[in-house]
Amino acid sequence: MTIGRVARCLTVGIVLSIIGIGLLPFLLVFMLIDVNGLTEFDPTPIYTLVNKFIGGSKT
């Protein structure tokens, strides 16, 4: 592995981690609102798919 490839991998990893950490508060608030049943819209398709695989159910 060359130094350039290592630098690219580190840069992409750092950027993705900054984006992930930046979105975490919004995702936490969305989850808490959804759990309390305060939303008037359907969850995203990805959320529905993951919820189906982990065996969660909406009542």
C-alpha positions as CSV (number, residue, x, y, z in Angstrom):
1,M,0.0,0.0,0.0
2,T,1.4,3.4,-1.0
3,I,1.3,6.5,1.2
4,G,-1.2,8.1,-1.2
5,R,-3.6,5.2,-0.9
6,V,-3.3,5.3,2.9
7,A,-4.0,9.0,2.9
8,R,-7.0,8.6,0.7
9,C,-8.5,5.9,2.9
10,L,-7.9,7.9,6.0
11,T,-9.4,11.0,4.5
12,V,-12.6,9.1,3.4
13,G,-12.9,7.5,6.8
14,I,-12.5,10.8,8.6
15,V,-15.1,12.5,6.4
16,L,-17.6,9.7,6.8
17,S,-17.1,9.7,10.6
18,I,-17.6,13.5,10.8
19,I,-20.9,13.2,8.7
20,G,-22.0,10.3,10.9
21,I,-21.4,12.0,14.2
22,G,-23.0,15.2,12.8
23,L,-26.2,13.3,11.9
24,L,-26.4,11.4,15.2
25,P,-28.4,14.1,17.2
26,F,-31.0,14.4,14.4
27,L,-31.4,10.6,14.2
28,L,-31.7,10.4,17.9
29,V,-34.5,13.0,18.0
30,F,-36.2,11.3,15.0
31,M,-36.1,8.0,16.8
32,L,-37.5,9.4,20.1
33,I,-40.3,11.2,18.3
34,D,-41.2,8.0,16.4
35,V,-41.1,5.8,19.5
36,N,-43.5,8.2,21.3
37,G,-45.9,8.1,18.3
38,L,-45.7,11.8,17.6
39,T,-45.0,11.6,13.9
40,E,-47.7,12.0,11.3
41,F,-45.7,10.5,8.4
42,D,-44.5,7.0,7.6
43,P,-40.9,6.1,8.4
44,T,-38.4,5.9,5.6
45,P,-38.3,2.7,3.6
46,I,-34.9,1.8,5.0
47,Y,-36.2,2.1,8.6
48,T,-39.2,-0.1,7.6
49,L,-36.9,-2.7,6.0
50,V,-34.5,-2.8,9.0
51,N,-37.5,-2.9,11.4
52,K,-38.8,-5.9,9.5
53,F,-35.6,-7.8,9.7
54,I,-35.1,-7.2,13.5
55,G,-38.6,-8.3,14.2
56,G,-40.0,-5.0,15.4
57,S,-43.7,-4.2,15.1
58,K,-45.8,-1.1,15.2
59,T,-48.9,-1.2,17.4
